[in-house]
Amino acid sequence: PVNPDYQYSKMISWIGKDDLVAWKIELYDGKGNIAKILEVLETKNVQSRITPVQTRMTTVAEKTSTTINVEIIKYDDKIPEGVFTVDFLSTGRVR
Protein backbone atom coordinates (compact mmCIF):
# COMPACT_ATOMS: atom_id res chain seq x y z
CA PRO A 1 0.00 0.00 0.00
CA VAL A 2 1.18 3.52 -0.85
CA ASN A 3 -0.52 5.15 2.16
CA PRO A 4 1.81 4.84 5.21
CA ASP A 5 -1.24 5.05 7.54
CA TYR A 6 -2.75 1.88 6.07
CA GLN A 7 -2.91 -0.88 8.67
CA TYR A 8 -1.34 -3.54 6.45
CA SER A 9 2.18 -3.40 5.03
CA LYS A 10 1.61 -5.82 2.16
CA MET A 11 -1.16 -7.66 0.35
CA ILE A 12 -0.83 -10.72 -1.86
CA SER A 13 -3.82 -11.58 -4.05
CA TRP A 14 -4.71 -14.70 -6.02
CA ILE A 15 -6.91 -13.60 -8.91
CA GLY A 16 -8.56 -16.03 -11.32
CA LYS A 17 -7.44 -15.58 -14.94
CA ASP A 18 -10.83 -16.56 -16.35
CA ASP A 19 -13.18 -14.88 -13.87
CA LEU A 20 -11.03 -12.04 -12.42
CA VAL A 21 -12.22 -12.95 -8.91
CA ALA A 22 -9.80 -12.27 -6.04
CA TRP A 23 -10.12 -15.80 -4.62
CA LYS A 24 -7.63 -15.26 -1.81
CA ILE A 25 -5.94 -12.20 -0.29
CA GLU A 26 -3.24 -12.35 2.38
CA LEU A 27 -2.80 -9.20 4.49
CA TYR A 28 0.50 -8.62 6.31
CA ASP A 29 1.19 -6.48 9.40
CA GLY A 30 3.96 -3.89 9.76
CA LYS A 31 6.48 -6.56 10.78
CA GLY A 32 5.83 -8.63 7.66
CA ASN A 33 3.80 -11.33 9.44
CA ILE A 34 0.60 -12.59 7.90
CA ALA A 35 -2.26 -11.02 9.86
CA LYS A 36 -5.43 -11.94 7.97
CA ILE A 37 -6.58 -14.09 5.08
CA LEU A 38 -9.63 -13.31 2.97
CA GLU A 39 -11.00 -16.24 0.96
CA VAL A 40 -13.88 -16.45 -1.50
CA LEU A 41 -15.60 -19.74 -0.81
CA GLU A 42 -18.44 -19.56 -3.34
CA THR A 43 -19.43 -17.48 -6.35
CA LYS A 44 -22.64 -17.26 -8.40
CA ASN A 45 -23.51 -15.73 -11.73
CA VAL A 46 -25.73 -12.76 -10.84
CA GLN A 47 -27.00 -10.68 -13.75
CA SER A 48 -24.15 -11.99 -15.94
CA ARG A 49 -21.50 -11.08 -13.33
CA ILE A 50 -19.42 -13.56 -11.33
CA THR A 51 -20.21 -12.52 -7.76
CA PRO A 52 -18.69 -13.75 -4.48
CA VAL A 53 -21.59 -14.91 -2.32
CA GLN A 54 -19.65 -16.58 0.48
CA THR A 55 -16.42 -15.13 1.88
CA ARG A 56 -14.36 -15.85 4.98
CA MET A 57 -11.93 -13.52 6.77
CA THR A 58 -9.53 -15.29 9.12
CA THR A 59 -7.44 -13.54 11.76
CA VAL A 60 -4.34 -15.72 11.84
CA ALA A 61 -2.94 -14.95 15.33
CA GLU A 62 -6.28 -15.34 17.09
CA LYS A 63 -7.34 -18.32 14.99
CA THR A 64 -10.79 -16.80 14.52
CA SER A 65 -12.80 -16.22 11.38
CA THR A 66 -15.95 -14.56 10.13
CA THR A 67 -17.94 -15.94 7.22
CA ILE A 68 -20.27 -13.70 5.24
CA ASN A 69 -23.08 -15.19 3.15
CA VAL A 70 -24.77 -12.90 0.62
CA GLU A 71 -28.34 -14.01 -0.07
CA ILE A 72 -29.71 -11.09 -2.10
CA ILE A 73 -27.71 -8.92 -4.48
CA LYS A 74 -28.85 -6.71 -7.37
CA TYR A 75 -26.78 -4.72 -9.81
CA ASP A 76 -27.71 -1.51 -11.62
CA ASP A 77 -30.81 -0.75 -9.53
CA LYS A 78 -31.51 2.95 -9.25
CA ILE A 79 -30.88 4.28 -5.73
CA PRO A 80 -33.13 7.18 -4.69
CA GLU A 81 -31.29 10.47 -4.04
CA GLY A 82 -32.88 10.60 -0.58
CA VAL A 83 -30.69 7.69 0.54
CA PHE A 84 -27.62 9.94 0.34
CA THR A 85 -28.71 12.30 3.13
CA VAL A 86 -27.98 12.75 6.82
CA ASP A 87 -31.71 12.32 7.50
CA PHE A 88 -31.64 8.86 5.94
CA LEU A 89 -28.66 7.90 8.13
CA SER A 90 -30.66 8.93 11.21
CA THR A 91 -34.02 7.42 10.28
CA GLY A 92 -33.37 4.77 7.65
CA ARG A 93 -36.21 6.26 5.61
CA VAL A 94 -36.32 8.20 2.37
CA ARG A 95 -38.46 11.33 2.64
RAZI-V787385 format. One line per field, one symbol per residue. burial: # if it has 16 or more other ideal C-beta (glycine too) atoms within 10 Angstrom, else .. Layout:
BEGIN
burial=???
END
This chain:
BEGIN
burial=.....................##.####......######..#........##.#..#.#...................................
END
